Amino acid sequence: MDEPQQFGRFQLHELINSGGMAEIWLATDDANQHFALRRMQPVGMFDFTPKKRFVRGCEILKQVSDHPLIIGYVEHGKIEGSLYLLMEYLEGQNLKLWAAEGAPLINENISAILIDMALALEHVHDRGFMHLDFKPENVMLSRNASMRLVDFDLAKPIPKSPEKSKDNPGTPVYMAPEQLQGLPFDQRVDIFAYGVTAYELLTGQKPFPGESSDEILRRQIVRKNFIPLKEANPDIPENLEQIVLKCIEPDMEDRYPNMTVLARDIQSALYI
C-alpha cells in the first residue's frame, strides 16, 4: 500500500494475512502504537454463523490471553459496520509458512516449540476452553522463536463429559476420529491435534494424509500405511516418539487424559 487506509481511529499499513472469514492488518493508532488488527470480511445480512464465531473467538481470547504464549488481546468491537479484533503484533509468521520455506528456525528450536505449544494449550484448557482448531497455521512464531497461539473462532467451553457438536467445523487432517465421525468429544481432540502437529514438525509430513475426511478417518483408524516417526526421522528420541503416538491414538480413552500430563511428559522428554 502506498498510503495507509483509515479504519476508525486506526491506520492500516500492511495486509499481513487474508483467508477464511477475516483479514489481518498491521495497524497503528493515534499514538503510533503497533497492533495486529483482524477485520471480518463482509458476509450476507442473514449469515449469522461467521459473525457469531468471530465475536465468540474475541470473547474467548479475552479470557485466555493472560499468558505469554497466547496472542495478546487488546479490544474488539465494530467500526464502520465491520467487526474487528485488536491484538498484540508479533513480527513473524505461522509455523505452516516457516515450514514451507524450509526455515532452519523450526529445527533449531523444535524442543522449545513443542513445549510451548503444550503449555499454551494447557493454559487454554485450564481456563475451561478447548481450541478446536489447533494446527501449524494457528501457531505464530517470531524470528527469535517467540511463540503465540492464535485464532479462537472455533473454541468452545470444555463439556463436563464428551458431547456431540451441532456444527463440526475444523481442518480434517488435524481433527480426531471422534470429530470426523460426529461422535461426542471433549478437550482430548486438542491433544490429538497437538500430536498431529508435532508429528508434522518432526517429520515434515502428515501422519494421516488424505483428499477427503473419509480417507483421513480410514488412515487414522486402520493405519495400514502409517509411517512410524523414527522411520521418517531416525533422530527422534524414543520417549518423544511414544509421547506423540499416545497423542494420536484413535480411541480418545487411550490418549493423554489432559494437557497437564502431556505438558509434564513433553518437558521431561525434551529438557536437557
N, C-alpha and C positions, 0 to 999 in steps of 0.2 A: 504494500500500500504506500502511495506517495504521501497522503495526508491521513492522519488518524481519523477514525469515524467516531462521531459523538454518540454516546448512548447514556442518556440521563446525565449524571454528574461524572461519568467515566469517559475516557477516551480509549478506543480500541485500536491498538497499534499493529498487531500481527495475529493472523489466524493460526493458532497452534495445531488444532485438530478439528476435523469435521467428520461426523459419522453418526449413524443411528438417528436419534431424535434431537441432537444438540451439537453446537459448535463451541469450541473453547478459544478464547482470545487472550492475548497478553494485553492487560488493561492498566491504566493509571488513573488515579483520582486527582482532585484539585491540589492535593499536597504532593503530587508526583510519586506516590507510593505505588509499587508494582503488585499486581494481583493476576490470578488466572480467573477470568470471567467466563462462566459456562452459560450460554444463552440457548434456550429451547428454540428449535426451528418451528415455523408455522405448521399447524395441523388444522384439520377441519373443525368447524364450530362445535360439532357434537362428538368429536373424537376425544372422549374424556380420559381414556385409559393412559395414554402417554403423559397427559398433564398430571394425573394423579401420581404416576410413578415418579415424575420429575420432582414434584413437591415432597413426596414421601422420602425420596432419596436425600433431599436437602435437610429435612427434619431429622432423619436418622443420622446423617453426618454430623449435624449439630450436637447430637447426644454422644457420639463416639470419638469426636475429633480431639479430645483432651489426651492425646497420646502422640509421642514424637514420630511414630510410624504410620499415622493416619494423616491424610492431607488436611491441612488446617482450614477450618470453617471460619468465615468472616460474617456473611449475611446472605439472605436470599429474599426474593420478593418479585415484584413485577414492575417493569419500566416500559413505557410506551406500548403496553399491551403484551409485552414479551416476558415470560418467566425467566429468571436468571438466578445464578448461584455465584457468589464471590468467594474465592478460595485463596489460600496461600499459593504463591507462584514458585514452582520448583524448576530450575533450569536443568532440563534433561529430557528424557523421553521414556516411553514404556518399554518393558522387557521384550515385548514382541519385536519392536523396532530395533532395539540394541542387538537382539539375536539375529535378525535378518541381515544386519550389517556385518555380522561376524565379529562384533566388538570384543576385544580381549577383556574389557571391563567386567563381563559376566564371569568368565573363568577365573579371573584374578580375585574376585570377591564372592565366589559361589557359596562358601560356607556362611558368610555374613548375610547374604541374600536369603538363603534357606532359613536361617534362624530368624531373621527379621520378618519374613513372611509369616512364619508360625506365630511369632509374638504379636503381630498385627491382628491376625485372625483370633488369637486367644483373647485379646482385648475386646474385639467386637462381640465375641460370644459372651464374655464376662458382663458386657453391657446389656445382654439379653437379645441380641440380634444375630441372624445368620446372613451372610453376604449374598449368597446365591448366584454370584457371577464372578467368582474368583478365577482368574486366568492371567497369563503374562501381560495382556493388553491393559489390565487394570492395576498393574504394579508399576509405579513410576520410579525411575532411578536417575539420580543426578550424575554428573560426570565424576564426582568424588564418591560415588556408590552410596549416597544417602537415599533411603527408600521411603516411599509413601504408598499406602493402599488407597485407591480412589474408586469412584462410581458406585454409589449405594442405591441406584434406582430400583434394583430388584430385591433389595434387602427386606427382610421381614422379621417380626419377633419370633424367637425360638418357641415352638409349642411345648406344652408340658409333656406330651407324648407324640410320636410321629403322627402326622396327619396329611391328608391329601390337600393339594392346592387347586383352587378354581382355575387359575391360569398357571401355566408352567413354562414361562419364558427362560431363556438362557442360551448358552452356547453348547450344543450337544456333545462335542468331543470332550468337554470338561464336566459334563453332568453325570451324576451317579446313576447306576442301573434303575434304582427305585424311582428316580425322577423321570427317566426316559419311558418307564412303564406306567407312569401315572399312579404309582403306589404312594402310601403315606411315607413321609420322610421328616427328618429333623436336621440339626446342625451337622450331622455326620456327612451330609452331602458336600459341605465345605471342606471337610477332611479329605474326601475323595478328590475334589478339585485341586486341593493342595498337592496331593500325591501325583496327579496327572501333570501338574505344572512342574513339580520337582523332577519327575522323570524326563520331561521335555528339556529342562535346563541342563540336566546331567548327561543326556544322550544326544540331544539335537534332533530328536524325533518324538512323535506322539505314541503313547503306548497302545492306543486303540483307535487307529485312523479309520475313516470311513466317509463315504459320499452321502450317507443318509443316517438318520437316527437309528433306524432298524439295523443297519450294518454295524454301526458303532456298538449298539447294545449286544449284538451277537458276539462281537470280538471281546467285549467286557466279560461276558458270561462263559463262553466256550474256551477262549484263549488258545485256540489252535495255533495261531501264528504269532503269539506273544513273544517278544524278544526280551530275555532277561536283561536287567540293567548292566550286569558285569560283562555280558556278551557284547552289548553295544558300547560299553566303556569300561575296560578292564581296570581302570584306575580307581573306580568307585569302591570305597571301603565296604566290607561285607555287612557291618552293622548299619550303615546308611542304606544299603540296598534293602535290608529287612524292614527298615522303617518305612521306606517308600512303598514296598509291597504290601505292608499292613494297611497303609492309607487307601490303596486301590483294590482292596478285597471286594468282590461283587456283592457279598452279603454284608450289610451295614453292621450286623452284630459282631462280625469278625474284624472290623476296623477299630481304630482307637476310639475309646468312649467319648473323649473330649479333647479340645486343643491343648489343655494344660498338660496332659500326659504326653501328647505328641511333642509339644514345645520342650518339655523336660528331656525327652529322649533325643531329639534332634540337637539340642545343646550339648548333651553328654557325648554324642557321637562326633560332633564337629569341633568342640572347643579343644584347643591343644594345651 
